[in-house]
Structures are given as C-alpha cells and as structure tokens.
C-alpha cells in the first residue's frame, strides 16, 4: 500500500512557535529506536484542532534531497539551469 504513494515528505515545516513547543512537550519516543519524531507533532496539532496542511512543491528540484556527491551534482546542475532573476 505504501509503495503506491507517489509523494514524499521534504522535511520543510512552518509552525507557530507557541503551538510547536506545546506539541513537543506532548510527544514521546514510543518506537523501537527510542527516538523523538518531529512528525509526531502533527497528531497533537490535529487533536487540538490546530490547522495542519500540506503544500505540494510545483518544482520538485526545490525540495530534492542531497545525500551524496552525485545528488549534489544533480542539484548544482538544476540550480545552474534556472534563469537568473
């Protein structure tokens, strides 16, 4: 089922600070790794009736990941091919 999803999380978030810090106090490391996940705050936001929304990137190069030298080169080429403003 997950393989049918054609979207990815770019990891770019915008929060109202007060609500974010409130939500961070409510999350727990309830996973095998014992880690806190920032994405757990979305459930807290939803439970409190706070707005949660997603924005789809028009240009996927704006959120491309760079994890190795080859991906860095891809990003460099994408940036270089953009018209200057």
C-alpha positions as CSV (number, residue, x, y, z in Angstrom):
1,X,0.0,0.0,0.0
2,X,2.8,2.4,0.9
3,X,4.5,1.8,-2.5
4,X,1.5,3.3,-4.3
5,X,2.1,6.7,-2.7
6,X,3.8,9.0,-5.2
7,X,4.7,11.8,-2.8
8,X,7.5,12.3,-0.3
9,X,7.9,14.4,2.8
10,X,10.5,17.1,2.0
11,X,11.0,17.8,5.7
12,X,10.3,21.5,5.4
13,X,7.9,22.7,8.1
14,X,6.4,26.0,9.2
15,X,5.0,26.3,12.7
16,X,3.6,28.9,15.1
17,X,6.3,28.6,17.9
18,X,3.9,28.5,20.9
19,X,1.9,25.7,19.4
20,X,5.0,23.8,18.3
21,X,6.6,24.0,21.8
22,X,3.3,22.9,23.3
23,X,3.1,19.9,21.0
24,X,6.8,19.0,21.5
25,X,6.1,18.6,25.2
26,X,3.3,16.1,24.4
27,X,5.3,13.7,22.1
28,X,7.2,10.6,23.4
29,X,9.8,8.3,22.0
30,X,7.3,5.4,21.5
31,X,9.2,3.5,18.9
32,X,11.8,0.7,18.6
33,X,14.6,3.3,18.3
34,X,13.6,5.3,21.4
35,X,13.7,8.4,19.3
36,X,11.5,11.5,19.2
37,X,10.0,12.2,15.7
38,X,9.1,15.8,14.8
39,X,6.3,14.4,12.6
40,X,4.5,13.2,15.8
41,X,3.5,16.8,16.5
42,X,1.0,16.6,13.6
43,X,-1.2,14.3,15.6
44,X,-1.0,16.7,18.6
45,X,-2.0,19.6,16.3
46,X,-4.9,17.6,14.9
47,X,-6.1,16.5,18.3
48,X,-6.1,20.2,19.4
49,X,-8.0,21.3,16.4
50,X,-5.0,23.3,15.1
51,X,-4.6,23.6,11.4
52,X,-2.3,21.1,9.6
53,X,-1.9,21.4,5.9
54,X,0.5,20.3,3.2
55,X,1.8,22.2,0.2
56,X,2.8,20.4,-2.9
57,X,6.0,21.7,-4.5
58,X,5.5,22.8,-8.1
59,X,9.1,22.2,-8.9
60,X,10.5,19.0,-7.3
61,X,14.0,20.3,-7.6
62,X,13.2,22.8,-4.9
63,X,13.0,20.0,-2.4
64,X,15.4,17.4,-3.8
65,X,17.5,15.6,-1.3
66,X,21.2,15.8,-1.3
67,X,22.8,12.8,0.4
68,X,25.9,12.1,-1.7
69,X,28.2,13.7,-4.2
70,X,26.2,12.5,-7.2
71,X,23.0,14.1,-5.8
72,X,24.9,17.3,-5.1
73,X,26.0,17.4,-8.7
74,X,22.4,16.9,-9.8
75,X,21.3,19.8,-7.6
76,X,24.1,22.0,-8.9
77,X,23.0,21.4,-12.5
78,X,19.4,22.0,-11.6
79,X,20.3,25.3,-10.0
80,X,22.6,26.3,-12.8
81,X,19.9,25.7,-15.4
82,X,17.4,28.1,-13.8
83,X,17.0,31.5,-15.4
84,X,18.7,34.3,-13.4
85,X,16.4,36.8,-11.8
